[in-house]
């Protein structure tokens, strides 16, 4: 049975990541930071849910 990840908790993620980076966060910014993380997590979930055939290889680099 595949392992499932716990649900994303943007408040914990922001606090732990800021502490690991030694980045002091003003509590007034926590709301906007976690709102942004929620939007980014939703976008990542859309990309992750996109079905890809097994024959598709990852591109070694992206060029615009």
C-alpha positions in Angstrom: 0.0 0.0 0.0 1.5 3.4 -1.0 2.3 5.9 1.7 0.2 9.0 1.8 1.6 12.4 2.9 -0.1 14.2 5.7 -2.2 17.2 4.6 -0.2 20.4 3.9 -0.2 22.7 6.9 1.0 26.1 5.6 1.2 27.7 9.1 3.6 24.9 10.4 5.5 24.9 7.1 6.1 28.7 7.3 7.1 28.6 10.9 9.5 25.6 10.6 11.1 26.8 7.4 11.6 30.3 8.7 13.3 28.9 11.8 15.5 26.6 9.7 16.6 29.5 7.6 17.1 31.8 10.6 14.5 34.2 9.0 12.6 36.2 11.5 8.9 36.5 10.5 6.8 39.4 11.6 3.5 37.9 12.9 1.6 40.4 10.8 3.0 38.7 7.7 1.9 35.2 8.6 -1.5 35.6 7.1 -0.3 36.7 3.6 2.6 34.1 3.7 0.3 31.2 4.4 -2.3 32.4 1.9 0.4 32.4 -0.7 1.6 28.9 0.3 -2.0 27.7 0.0 -2.2 29.0 -3.6 1.1 27.4 -4.4 0.1 24.1 -2.9 -3.1 24.1 -5.0 -1.1 24.8 -8.2 1.3 22.0 -7.3 -1.6 19.6 -6.8 -2.9 20.4 -10.3 0.5 19.7 -11.8 0.9 16.5 -9.7 -2.5 15.2 -10.8 -1.7 15.5 -14.5 -1.5 12.0 -15.8 1.7 11.3 -17.8 2.5 8.2 -19.8 5.4 6.0 -18.6 7.2 6.6 -21.9 7.6 10.4 -21.2 11.0 11.4 -20.0 11.7 14.5 -18.0 13.4 17.2 -20.0 17.0 17.7 -19.0 16.5 21.5 -19.1 13.9 24.1 -20.1 14.6 26.7 -22.7 12.2 29.6 -23.6 
